């Protein structure tokens, strides 16, 4: 279940994280599609992550909820 972020500082941190992920992906010349395949998510999830969407759920394969 996604929890919406109400804190301004948390919102900024998510946006900064997304920008850093996008910058790193672009520096390595990896497409959104290629990155999504590498990390096992959809292209739309990568796009949302890079925008700092607070509804994106991330985790590692095999981890229990």
DODRENZA-424434 format. One record per atom (N, C-alpha, C, O): atom name; y, x, z; residue number from 1; residue in three letters. Coordinates in pm, 1 decimal, padded with zeros to 6 digits, always signed. Each point is the difference from the previous one (the first is absolute). Layout:
REM DODRENZA-424434
('CA',(Y,X,Z),NUM,'Ala')
...
***
This chain:
REM DODRENZA-424434
('N',(-00117.7,+00083.5,+00000.0),1,'Unk')
('CA',(+00117.7,-00083.5,+00000.0),1,'Unk')
('C',(+00124.1,+00088.0,+00000.0),1,'Unk')
('O',(+00013.5,+00088.3,+00084.7),1,'Unk')
('N',(+00075.8,-00111.2,-00177.5),2,'Unk')
('CA',(+00122.5,+00077.7,-00011.9),2,'Unk')
('C',(+00103.3,-00046.8,+00101.7),2,'Unk')
('O',(+00015.6,-00119.5,+00025.2),2,'Unk')
('N',(+00053.8,+00215.6,+00031.8),3,'Unk')
('CA',(+00106.5,-00028.6,+00094.7),3,'Unk')
('C',(+00130.9,+00039.4,-00065.5),3,'Unk')
('O',(+00014.2,+00113.2,-00046.4),3,'Unk')
('N',(+00081.2,-00204.1,+00041.7),4,'Unk')
('CA',(+00129.2,+00028.7,-00059.3),4,'Unk')
('C',(+00083.8,+00085.6,+00095.6),4,'Unk')
('O',(+00001.2,-00021.3,+00121.2),4,'Unk')
('N',(+00067.7,+00117.3,-00179.2),5,'Unk')
('CA',(+00081.8,+00091.9,+00078.2),5,'Unk')
('C',(+00140.8,-00055.4,+00011.5),5,'Unk')
('O',(+00064.3,-00029.0,-00100.8),5,'Unk')
('N',(-00016.3,+00014.2,+00223.9),6,'Unk')
('CA',(+00134.2,-00052.4,+00023.9),6,'Unk')
('C',(+00098.7,+00110.3,+00033.1),6,'Unk')
('O',(+00120.8,-00019.8,-00012.3),6,'Unk')
('N',(-00169.7,+00135.2,+00053.9),7,'Unk')
('CA',(+00085.5,+00110.8,+00040.1),7,'Unk')
('C',(+00062.3,+00067.0,-00122.4),7,'Unk')
('O',(-00069.3,+00030.3,-00097.1),7,'Unk')
('N',(+00198.8,-00007.8,+00102.5),8,'Unk')
('CA',(+00070.7,+00066.0,-00109.7),8,'Unk')
('C',(-00050.7,+00143.1,-00016.2),8,'Unk')
('O',(-00019.7,+00046.4,-00112.4),8,'Unk')
('N',(-00001.3,+00023.1,+00222.6),9,'Unk')
('CA',(-00047.4,+00138.8,-00008.6),9,'Unk')
('C',(-00142.2,+00006.7,-00055.5),9,'Unk')
('O',(-00032.7,+00092.9,-00073.8),9,'Unk')
('N',(-00051.4,-00188.7,+00107.7),10,'Unk')
('CA',(-00135.4,-00003.1,-00055.0),10,'Unk')
('C',(+00002.8,-00031.5,-00148.9),10,'Unk')
('O',(-00076.6,+00057.6,-00077.3),10,'Unk')
('N',(+00164.2,-00148.3,+00037.0),11,'Unk')
('CA',(+00016.0,-00034.0,-00142.7),11,'Unk')
('C',(+00042.3,+00123.3,-00078.2),11,'Unk')
('O',(-00054.2,+00027.7,-00107.0),11,'Unk')
('N',(+00152.1,+00047.4,+00160.7),12,'Unk')
('CA',(+00046.5,+00122.2,-00067.3),12,'Unk')
('C',(-00111.6,+00103.7,-00008.8),12,'Unk')
('O',(-00013.3,+00069.1,-00101.0),12,'Unk')
('N',(-00065.8,-00058.6,+00205.9),13,'Unk')
('CA',(-00110.0,+00096.4,+00001.2),13,'Unk')
('C',(-00103.9,-00035.4,-00106.9),13,'Unk')
('O',(-00051.5,+00088.6,-00068.2),13,'Unk')
('N',(+00020.8,-00217.9,+00053.5),14,'Unk')
('CA',(-00094.0,-00042.6,-00103.4),14,'Unk')
('C',(+00053.7,+00028.2,-00139.8),14,'Unk')
('O',(-00073.9,+00043.2,-00088.5),14,'Unk')
('N',(+00202.4,-00068.0,+00069.8),15,'Unk')
('CA',(+00061.9,+00026.7,-00130.3),15,'Unk')
('C',(+00001.3,+00149.7,-00030.4),15,'Unk')
('O',(-00022.6,+00040.3,-00114.0),15,'Unk')
('N',(+00049.1,+00042.3,+00215.7),16,'Unk')
('CA',(-00000.7,+00145.5,-00018.3),16,'Unk')
('C',(-00141.5,+00049.3,-00031.3),16,'Unk')
('O',(-00018.2,+00086.2,-00086.1),16,'Unk')
('N',(-00080.9,-00140.2,+00155.1),17,'Unk')
('CA',(-00139.2,+00036.0,-00026.5),17,'Unk')
('C',(-00037.1,-00034.3,-00143.7),17,'Unk')
('O',(-00060.7,+00081.0,-00070.0),17,'Unk')
('N',(+00096.9,-00199.7,+00026.8),18,'Unk')
('CA',(-00028.4,-00042.0,-00137.2),18,'Unk')
('C',(+00066.2,+00090.2,-00101.8),18,'Unk')
('O',(-00061.1,+00036.6,-00100.3),18,'Unk')
('N',(+00186.3,-00000.5,+00125.6),19,'Unk')
('CA',(+00072.9,+00088.8,-00091.1),19,'Unk')
('C',(-00065.5,+00138.0,-00005.0),19,'Unk')
('O',(-00008.4,+00061.0,-00106.5),19,'Unk')
('N',(-00037.4,-00012.3,+00220.7),20,'Unk')
('CA',(-00067.1,+00130.4,+00004.9),20,'Unk')
('C',(-00132.8,-00002.5,-00075.0),20,'Unk')
('O',(-00034.4,+00095.7,-00069.3),20,'Unk')
('N',(-00038.6,-00203.2,+00082.8),21,'Unk')
('CA',(-00127.2,-00013.7,-00072.5),21,'Unk')
('C',(+00026.4,-00001.9,-00150.0),21,'Unk')
('O',(-00069.1,+00066.9,-00076.8),21,'Unk')
('N',(+00168.8,-00143.6,+00036.0),22,'Unk')
('CA',(+00032.5,-00008.0,-00142.3),22,'Unk')
('C',(+00044.4,+00135.7,-00054.0),22,'Unk')
('O',(-00042.5,+00040.5,-00108.2),22,'Unk')
('N',(+00127.2,+00029.6,+00182.5),23,'Unk')
('CA',(+00047.8,+00130.6,-00043.3),23,'Unk')
('C',(-00116.5,+00098.6,-00015.7),23,'Unk')
('O',(-00006.8,+00073.7,-00098.3),23,'Unk')
('N',(-00083.3,-00073.2,+00194.6),24,'Unk')
('CA',(-00115.0,+00089.6,-00006.7),24,'Unk')
('C',(-00088.8,-00033.9,-00119.5),24,'Unk')
('O',(-00049.6,+00089.7,-00068.1),24,'Unk')
('N',(+00029.5,-00219.1,+00042.6),25,'Unk')
('CA',(-00082.2,-00043.1,-00113.4),25,'Unk')
('C',(+00064.1,+00043.5,-00131.3),25,'Unk')
('O',(-00068.5,+00050.8,-00088.8),25,'Unk')
('N',(+00198.8,-00070.4,+00076.4),26,'Unk')
('CA',(+00069.9,+00036.3,-00123.2),26,'Unk')
('C',(+00003.7,+00151.5,-00021.8),26,'Unk')
('O',(-00014.4,+00046.3,-00113.2),26,'Unk')
('N',(+00033.6,+00031.0,+00220.1),27,'Unk')
('CA',(-00000.1,+00146.4,-00011.7),27,'Unk')
('C',(-00134.3,+00051.2,-00052.1),27,'Unk')
('O',(-00007.0,+00101.6,-00069.3),27,'Unk')
('N',(-00098.4,-00173.8,+00104.1),28,'Unk')
('CA',(-00134.3,+00039.5,-00044.2),28,'Unk')
('C',(-00037.8,-00063.6,-00134.3),28,'Unk')
('O',(-00110.1,+00019.1,-00051.4),28,'Unk')
('N',(+00206.8,-00096.3,-00003.9),29,'Unk')
('CA',(-00019.2,-00067.2,-00128.6),29,'Unk')
('C',(-00124.5,-00090.2,-00000.3),29,'Unk')
('O',(-00079.7,-00000.1,-00093.8),29,'Unk')
('N',(+00067.1,-00075.2,+00201.5),30,'Unk')
('CA',(-00110.9,-00095.5,+00013.4),30,'Unk')
('C',(+00057.0,-00139.6,-00023.5),30,'Unk')
('O',(+00099.5,-00038.2,+00061.6),30,'Unk')
('N',(-00162.2,-00036.6,-00149.7),31,'Unk')
('CA',(+00043.9,-00136.9,-00026.6),31,'Unk')
('C',(-00034.2,-00090.1,+00118.3),31,'Unk')
('O',(-00081.7,+00034.8,+00085.3),31,'Unk')
('N',(+00145.6,-00150.3,-00082.3),32,'Unk')
('CA',(-00032.6,-00098.4,+00103.8),32,'Unk')
('C',(-00148.0,-00037.0,-00011.1),32,'Unk')
('O',(-00070.6,-00009.9,+00100.4),32,'Unk')
('N',(+00025.4,-00010.2,-00223.8),33,'Unk')
('CA',(-00140.4,-00035.9,-00021.6),33,'Unk')
('C',(-00093.0,+00110.5,+00050.6),33,'Unk')
('O',(-00098.3,-00028.0,+00068.6),33,'Unk')
('N',(+00129.2,+00152.6,-00102.2),34,'Unk')
('CA',(-00082.7,+00112.0,+00044.1),34,'Unk')
('C',(-00001.6,+00015.2,+00150.4),34,'Unk')
('O',(-00104.3,+00027.2,+00059.5),34,'Unk')
('N',(+00220.8,-00045.0,+00002.5),35,'Unk')
('CA',(+00009.4,+00011.1,+00145.3),35,'Unk')
('C',(-00078.1,-00111.6,+00067.7),35,'Unk')
('O',(-00071.3,+00022.3,+00097.8),35,'Unk')
('N',(+00086.3,-00143.2,-00151.8),36,'Unk')
('CA',(-00072.4,-00114.8,+00056.2),36,'Unk')
('C',(-00150.5,+00023.2,-00006.4),36,'Unk')
('O',(-00071.8,-00029.2,+00095.6),36,'Unk')
('N',(+00024.3,+00081.7,-00207.7),37,'Unk')
('CA',(-00143.0,+00028.5,-00013.2),37,'Unk')
('C',(-00045.9,+00104.9,+00100.8),37,'Unk')
('O',(-00107.5,-00012.1,+00058.8),37,'Unk')
('N',(+00189.6,+00114.8,-00039.3),38,'Unk')
('CA',(-00034.6,+00107.6,+00093.2),38,'Unk')
('C',(-00012.7,-00048.8,+00143.8),38,'Unk')
('O',(-00087.9,+00043.9,+00074.3),38,'Unk')
('N',(+00177.1,-00135.5,-00036.0),39,'Unk')
('CA',(-00001.2,-00044.2,+00139.2),39,'Unk')
('C',(-00074.7,-00131.4,+00020.7),39,'Unk')
('O',(-00012.8,-00048.0,+00112.6),39,'Unk')
('N',(-00036.6,-00009.9,-00222.6),40,'Unk')
('CA',(-00084.2,-00118.9,+00011.6),40,'Unk')
('C',(+00072.4,-00129.2,+00028.9),40,'Unk')
('O',(-00050.6,-00085.4,+00072.7),40,'Unk')
('N',(+00170.5,+00070.3,-00130.1),41,'Unk')
('CA',(+00075.5,-00124.6,+00016.4),41,'Unk')
('C',(+00049.7,-00045.7,-00136.7),41,'Unk')
('O',(-00017.7,+00070.4,-00099.4),41,'Unk')
('N',(+00079.4,-00187.1,+00094.0),42,'Unk')
('CA',(+00053.2,-00050.4,-00126.7),42,'Unk')
('C',(+00135.1,+00064.6,-00030.3),42,'Unk')
('O',(+00065.8,+00055.1,+00088.3),42,'Unk')
('N',(-00026.8,-00063.3,-00214.5),43,'Unk')
('CA',(+00130.6,+00051.2,-00041.0),43,'Unk')
('C',(+00112.7,-00073.4,+00072.0),43,'Unk')
('O',(+00100.5,+00060.7,+00036.8),43,'Unk')
('N',(-00117.1,-00189.7,-00017.0),44,'Unk')
('CA',(+00104.4,-00076.7,+00068.8),44,'Unk')
('C',(+00013.9,+00044.7,+00146.1),44,'Unk')
('O',(+00109.9,-00003.1,+00055.4),44,'Unk')
('N',(-00219.4,+00044.0,+00006.4),45,'Unk')
('CA',(+00007.2,+00050.0,+00137.3),45,'Unk')
('C',(+00078.6,+00129.9,+00004.9),45,'Unk')
('O',(+00080.1,+00020.6,+00091.2),45,'Unk')
('N',(-00102.2,+00067.8,-00189.0),46,'Unk')
('CA',(+00076.0,+00125.3,-00005.9),46,'Unk')
('C',(+00148.4,-00030.9,-00017.9),46,'Unk')
('O',(+00084.2,+00058.8,+00068.0),46,'Unk')
('N',(-00051.8,-00149.8,-00158.2),47,'Unk')
('CA',(+00139.8,-00036.5,-00024.2),47,'Unk')
('C',(+00063.4,-00054.7,+00128.1),47,'Unk')
('O',(+00112.7,+00036.2,+00033.8),47,'Unk')
('N',(-00183.3,-00121.3,+00036.0),48,'Unk')
('CA',(+00052.5,-00056.8,+00125.1),48,'Unk')
('C',(+00016.6,+00108.3,+00106.7),48,'Unk')
('O',(+00098.6,+00000.2,+00073.7),48,'Unk')
('N',(-00194.4,+00091.5,-00065.7),49,'Unk')
('CA',(+00006.7,+00109.9,+00096.0),49,'Unk')
('C',(+00121.5,+00086.7,-00026.5),49,'Unk')
('O',(+00071.5,+00037.6,+00092.9),49,'Unk')
('N',(-00047.3,-00005.0,-00221.4),50,'Unk')
('CA',(+00113.4,+00083.6,-00036.4),50,'Unk')
('C',(+00134.5,-00068.4,+00023.3),50,'Unk')
('O',(+00101.7,+00067.8,+00014.7),50,'Unk')
('N',(-00099.7,-00199.0,-00011.2),51,'Unk')
('CA',(+00122.7,-00075.2,+00027.3),51,'Unk')
('C',(+00024.9,-00016.9,+00150.4),51,'Unk')
('O',(+00106.9,-00045.3,+00041.0),51,'Unk')
('N',(-00205.6,+00081.8,+00040.1),52,'Unk')
('CA',(+00015.0,-00014.7,+00144.7),52,'Unk')
('C',(-00033.2,-00137.7,+00051.3),52,'Unk')
('O',(+00046.2,-00039.2,+00107.2),52,'Unk')
('N',(-00125.5,-00034.9,-00181.7),53,'Unk')
('CA',(-00040.6,-00135.2,+00039.6),53,'Unk')
('C',(-00076.1,+00006.4,+00132.7),53,'Unk')
('O',(-00098.9,+00072.2,+00012.2),53,'Unk')
('N',(+00145.3,-00147.5,+00085.8),54,'Unk')
('CA',(-00064.2,+00001.6,+00131.7),54,'Unk')
('C',(-00127.9,-00083.0,+00006.2),54,'Unk')
('O',(-00064.8,-00005.3,+00104.5),54,'Unk')
('N',(+00028.0,-00058.7,-00213.4),55,'Unk')
('CA',(-00122.3,-00079.8,-00002.7),55,'Unk')
('C',(-00118.9,+00073.6,-00057.8),55,'Unk')
('O',(-00108.7,-00056.8,-00010.4),55,'Unk')
('N',(+00127.6,+00184.3,-00028.0),56,'Unk')
('CA',(-00109.2,+00077.5,-00058.2),56,'Unk')
('C',(-00090.5,+00050.2,+00111.1),56,'Unk')
('O',(+00045.9,+00060.6,+00096.9),56,'Unk')
('N',(-00174.6,-00086.4,-00112.0),57,'Unk')
('CA',(-00097.3,+00045.9,+00097.0),57,'Unk')
('C',(-00069.6,+00123.1,-00056.6),57,'Unk')
('O',(-00050.4,-00002.2,-00112.3),57,'Unk')
('N',(+00048.1,+00109.0,+00190.6),58,'Unk')
('CA',(-00066.7,+00122.2,-00044.7),58,'Unk')
('C',(-00102.3,+00041.7,+00105.4),58,'Unk')
('O',(+00014.4,-00030.5,+00118.4),58,'Unk')
('N',(-00114.9,+00098.7,-00162.8),59,'Unk')
('CA',(-00103.8,+00049.2,+00089.5),59,'Unk')
('C',(-00090.3,+00093.7,-00075.4),59,'Unk')
('O',(+00018.9,+00022.6,-00119.6),59,'Unk')
('N',(-00116.1,+00031.8,+00187.5),60,'Unk')
('CA',(-00094.5,+00092.8,-00061.9),60,'Unk')
('C',(-00133.0,-00071.5,-00021.9),60,'Unk')
('O',(-00039.2,-00084.4,+00080.6),60,'Unk')
('N',(-00030.4,+00117.7,-00189.6),61,'Unk')
('CA',(-00130.1,-00061.7,-00025.3),61,'Unk')
('C',(-00094.8,+00025.0,+00116.6),61,'Unk')
('O',(-00003.4,+00109.0,+00057.2),61,'Unk')
('N',(-00071.4,-00209.5,-00024.2),62,'Unk')
('CA',(-00099.0,+00012.2,+00105.3),62,'Unk')
('C',(+00052.8,-00018.8,+00141.0),62,'Unk')
('O',(-00076.8,+00007.3,+00096.0),62,'Unk')
('N',(+00206.9,-00031.4,-00081.4),63,'Unk')
('CA',(+00055.7,-00021.0,+00132.5),63,'Unk')
('C',(-00018.2,-00145.3,+00041.3),63,'Unk')
('O',(+00018.5,-00091.2,-00080.5),63,'Unk')
('N',(-00053.9,+00071.1,+00203.1),64,'Unk')
('CA',(-00017.8,-00134.5,+00053.3),64,'Unk')
('C',(+00136.4,-00062.4,+00028.6),64,'Unk')
('O',(+00095.0,+00070.7,+00033.6),64,'Unk')
('N',(-00085.2,-00202.6,-00046.9),65,'Unk')
('CA',(+00125.9,-00070.1,+00030.1),65,'Unk')
('C',(+00014.2,-00025.0,+00146.2),65,'Unk')
('O',(+00099.6,-00057.9,+00043.4),65,'Unk')
***
